[in-house]
Amino acid sequence: MAIKGEKMVARLILGKEVSEEIYGELRQRIAALKSRGVVPGLAVVLVGSDPASQVYVRKKGEMCESLGMRSVTIRMPEETTQAELLSKIGELNRDPSIHGFLVQLPLPKHLDEKEVINSIAPEKDADCFHPSNVGRMLIGEPLFLPATPAGVQQMLIRSGIETAGKHVVVVGRSNIVGKPMAAMMMQKGSGADSTVTVVHSRTKDLAAITRQADILIVAIGKPRFITADMVKEGAVVIDVGTNRIDDPSRPNGSRLVGDVDFEAVKDKASAISPVPGGVGPMTICMLMCNAVRAAEMAEADRR
Ligand code: NDP
């Protein structure tokens, strides 16, 4: 804690460093699989030409290859029908060389996202979006963990931040970040055992609740929404938000900021993740973990 009158300067929690550590461990697991004749394979299905999705899909493929995994990218045109997409998912479900796969979201408007997710074989569900995997996570028997919240949890664990008995406030309740994040932090065990509160757009006096957080995890998609007065002195702050805002001083006229007012909050928090460089690199890292785990499970089944 800061001595009275002394400014607290937060320790930075950097996803790049944490992910490098995890990649080191993954390389060993991949080498072990290969020594038993298994090359972990991850497929990504991309429908249409959403520019952000193209970038994510390319990055996922590059990371797979740099780890020595098999990477398959399936590009389908914008006008792909639901039946065509489901048929492709069926093929991937049956392909023994593909251990995990995902369908990049968002899908074009005419496609039914829920039906698509439900048609992925749960044991190959690298994003951990299938309801049976969400349920397994909730009851504490996960096959996989959803990538972004799992990345946040690893950042906490590997930065030596105690979570047991701490009050974790999660801001945001989406199915991909807020809800699974809350579910994971309230589980029994390492990097969890927390007392969890979830707040969202209908919460009354949100700041009164965020100020109670020992660990504040923010995922709302609102640039610099969390200001210093909303944070308790000495809290740990993890910013999942990624928002592009105008910045005429930059060559491309914009820059990325988080959901937290980093400059102000860093003087109050004991540890904080910046944007960019914080949670960002963890999502792909945890996706790779899921793909390797899928390959390990398939191999164990085969034996
Ligand atoms: P969603 O838009 O799906 O959900 C946003 C959530 O924030 C909702 O639950 C919403 O509440 C809540 N919310 C919105 N405005 C407010 C407000 N003013 N006060 C309180 N709660 C509010 O977003 P995601 O969860 O998918 O993503 C959140 C952010 O995280 C985005 O910036 C996204 O880009 C980023 N992200 C980053 C990733 C990474 O790899 N670093 C990965 C995934 C997301 P309600 O439910 O009531 O509408």
Boltz pocket constraint, residues with backbone or C-beta under 6 A from the ligand:
constraints:
  - pocket:
      binder: B
      contacts: [[A, 148], [A, 171], [A, 172], [A, 173], [A, 174], [A, 175], [A, 176], [A, 177], [A, 178], [A, 199], [A, 200], [A, 201], [A, 202], [A, 206], [A, 218], [A, 219], [A, 220], [A, 221], [A, 222], [A, 239], [A, 240], [A, 241], [A, 242], [A, 243], [A, 279], [A, 280], [A, 283]]
      max_distance: 6.0
